[in-house]
Amino acid sequence: MDTSFINYEGANERLKYWYGKKEFDNLARLKKAIEQTIPEQNRYKLFFICAFSNILKPTSFWLTKSIKPQYDPNKKPADVITCFDIQVQFMIAANDQNDAIGNSRTKIVTANFLNKSLRRPKVDLIITSPPYVTSYEYADLHQLSSLWLGYADDYTELREGSIGSLHHVYNFDRELKRLNSTGTNIVFRLLDQDKAKARSVAKYFLDMQQMARVTYNMLSDKGMALFVIGNTEYKGVRIENARHLVESLAESGFNRILITKRRITGKILTPYRDECGRFTTDNNSRKVYSEEYIVIGRKA
Ligand SMILES: C[S@@+](CC[C@H](N)C(=O)[O-])C[C@H]1O[C@@H](n2cnc3c(N)ncnc32)[C@H](O)[C@@H]1O
């Protein structure tokens, strides 16, 4: 997509939906300024693009803190330049606190972790917070950054390959037998409640099984992988992501698997569900994400 557009009228319809003209124009100017003033190979380019990406929600009509793309007509979008300035200062302060700078070389690579043709280095440690099932449609959540930064013209294309998406097309009946026993158990219980949901949960479990195998192969002989993962519930069926992950790791060859539970505090996104299972800010409702698990897999 051509992201060098500067006028609101000619912009991507989806982006126009989220922004007032003033904020859109200021963002477009800001992006152009970053592109024009910082040379392509300069290491600060990514820093400023990252800061830009971080201000896309507060400057839009995206409902604050919402985990679903929801338009808030009553919102007063933040001023673009003020917001960018605060974000940049925040990132500079965070970098100042990092005393590892200069001691190591960092390279950031973005890719689909499950992509079969990806060349993966051997590493000693993998730390990850993989997607939770039935919770977030990540391609939709990341749409402002995906569209502004030119990763897609239509953000829904990015659902393909996104672990935990509800929109995968695949042969459910054929793939079902590749699920491990925890996965099979949960999917069959869900089938009684909601076939479409059972299909998407099955795909999530299959992707996570694949993720466990890829992780194992990437690790050096004494390597270790650490996952943050939470359980969830759908129509009375407990979806035990952590148990499924432990089984997937064991099946992939991990020798020692450790698991510990921790309480979640200070999470921005609401941890509450209403009586219908919908997310709510009402803290009298059922709490689903009050705890999460740290699962550690060691090869040796
Ligand atoms: C629980 S979030 C973790 C976010 C991250 N730790 C952070 O703090 O920003 C899971 C992330 O996995 C990403 N994801 C989903 N499928 C993926 C895939 N196939 N390859 C790489 N990342 C993927 C989602 O887009 C989402 O950002």
The ligand as an SDF file (V2000), in Angstrom:
LIG
                    3D

 27 29  0  0  0  0  0  0  0  0999 V2000
   -0.5520  -12.4220   24.0160 C   0  0  0  0  0  0  0  0  0  0  0  0
    0.0410  -11.4120   22.6660 S   0  0  0  0  0  0  0  0  0  0  0  0
    1.6530  -10.9890   23.2060 C   0  0  0  0  0  0  0  0  0  0  0  0
    1.9930   -9.6060   22.8690 C   0  0  0  0  0  0  0  0  0  0  0  0
    3.4060   -9.1600   23.2570 C   0  0  0  0  0  0  0  0  0  0  0  0
    3.9680   -9.9190   24.3260 N   0  0  0  0  0  0  0  0  0  0  0  0
    3.3270   -7.7260   23.6560 C   0  0  0  0  0  0  0  0  0  0  0  0
    3.4540   -7.4510   24.8470 O   0  0  0  0  0  0  0  0  0  0  0  0
    3.0830   -6.8860   22.7910 O   0  0  0  0  0  0  0  0  0  0  0  0
    0.2970  -12.5770   21.3900 C   0  0  0  0  0  0  0  0  0  0  0  0
    0.8980  -11.9910   20.1200 C   0  0  0  0  0  0  0  0  0  0  0  0
    1.1990  -13.0700   19.1940 O   0  0  0  0  0  0  0  0  0  0  0  0
    1.0220  -12.5850   17.8790 C   0  0  0  0  0  0  0  0  0  0  0  0
    0.8780  -13.7210   16.9270 N   0  0  0  0  0  0  0  0  0  0  0  0
   -0.2410  -14.4110   16.5850 C   0  0  0  0  0  0  0  0  0  0  0  0
    0.0420  -15.3690   15.6720 N   0  0  0  0  0  0  0  0  0  0  0  0
    1.3810  -15.2820   15.4230 C   0  0  0  0  0  0  0  0  0  0  0  0
    2.2700  -15.9900   14.5570 C   0  0  0  0  0  0  0  0  0  0  0  0
    1.8320  -16.9800   13.7750 N   0  0  0  0  0  0  0  0  0  0  0  0
    3.5850  -15.6340   14.5470 N   0  0  0  0  0  0  0  0  0  0  0  0
    4.0300  -14.6330   15.3430 C   0  0  0  0  0  0  0  0  0  0  0  0
    3.2410  -13.9150   16.1940 N   0  0  0  0  0  0  0  0  0  0  0  0
    1.9300  -14.2370   16.2260 C   0  0  0  0  0  0  0  0  0  0  0  0
   -0.2240  -11.7200   17.9890 C   0  0  0  0  0  0  0  0  0  0  0  0
   -0.2970  -10.7950   16.9220 O   0  0  0  0  0  0  0  0  0  0  0  0
   -0.0230  -11.0460   19.3500 C   0  0  0  0  0  0  0  0  0  0  0  0
    0.5950   -9.8000   19.2060 O   0  0  0  0  0  0  0  0  0  0  0  0
  1  2  1  0
  2  3  1  0
  2 10  1  0
  3  4  1  0
  4  5  1  0
  5  6  1  0
  5  7  1  0
  7  8  2  0
  7  9  1  0
 10 11  1  0
 11 12  1  0
 11 26  1  0
 12 13  1  0
 13 14  1  0
 13 24  1  0
 14 15  1  0
 14 23  1  0
 15 16  2  0
 16 17  1  0
 17 18  1  0
 17 23  2  0
 18 19  1  0
 18 20  2  0
 20 21  1  0
 21 22  2  0
 22 23  1  0
 24 25  1  0
 24 26  1  0
 26 27  1  0
M  CHG  2   2   1   9  -1
M  END
$$$$
